[in-house]
Every structure is written in structure tokens, then in C-alpha cells.
């Protein structure tokens, strides 16, 4: 089963085809546990992809804080040099 986030990269027609193929694959599964496990795996994959932008935002926020701290340090050092 392809991850759902890849399907979102395709056009609307390709997405319909993808969903149809997935539904056919699920219909062909005889074991209900296998269907359930496949749906849980797809849900987990989607949740994992949704978490990536949040983690990236956290990294960016930390980097911006570090940059701000460094800018303040540079201003302090520049101020110390003005008096000499």
C-alpha cells in the first residue's frame, strides 16, 4: 500500500485512481485483521507526515531564538568596544 501523502502529490484523477486501487486491494483481503492493520498503518503514516511540519517549526523557532541571542551578544560586544 502506498503512503497517502504520495497520493496527494498527484492530480485529482490520479488520486481517484489511487483510492480506487486501494479500495480494490482492501476488498480483496480475506482476513479482516489484515484490513484493520492496513488501515491503522495508513493512519499512522498520515499522522507521521503531519507531525513533520510541526517538528520543523520547532527547529526554526529554536534557530531564530539562537540568532536573536547572538545578535544581542554582538550588540553588547560592539557597545563595549565603543568606550575604549
N, C-alpha and C positions, 0 to 999 in steps of 0.2 A: 504494500500500500504506500503510495507516495505521500509525503508530508503535505498537509493542506496549504501551508504557506507558499509552496512552489506553485500550486494551482492558482493562487491569487496573482501570480505574475503573468498569467496568460490572459487572453481576451475572453469576452463573455461566452463566446461559442465554445472555446476550448474548455472553459470552466464547466459548462453544461455537459460536455463530453466526458470530462474527468469525473464529475459527480455521477453520471450515468454508469460509467465503467466501475466506479466504486460500489454503486448500489447493486450492480450485477455480480460483482465479486462477493459482496455480503450475502446476497440471495443464494449464491452457490454454496456457501458454507453450511455444512450439515450440523456442525456442532455449535450449539448456542453459546457455549463458553468461549469458543473461538471468536464469534461475532462480538460478544461483550468485551473480550480482551482487545480486539482490534479497535473498537470504538473508544475504549479507555486510552489506548496508545495514541490514537489520533487526537484525543482531547489533551493528553499530556504534551504532545508535540506542539499543539497550538498554544498551550499555556507557556511552554518554554520559550517559544518565539515571542510571545507578548511580553515576557519578562526582560528580554534583551534591551529594548529601548529604555526601560526603567533603570537597568544597571548602567547603561551608557550615560544617562542623565546624571547619575550619582558620580560617575568618574569625572564628567565635565564639571560638575559643581565643585568637586574637590580640587580640580586643576585650577579653576577660577579663583578659589579661595587662596590657593598657594601663590598664584600670580599676584593677587592683591597684597598678600603678606610681603612678597618680595619687593613690590613697588613701594610699600611703606618703608621697608628697610633701606631701599636705595634713597628715598627722600630723606630719611634720618641721616644716612651717611653723607649725603650732599650737604645737608644743613650743618653738620659737624665740620666739614671742610671749609665752609664759608667764613667761620670765625677765626681761622688760623692765618 
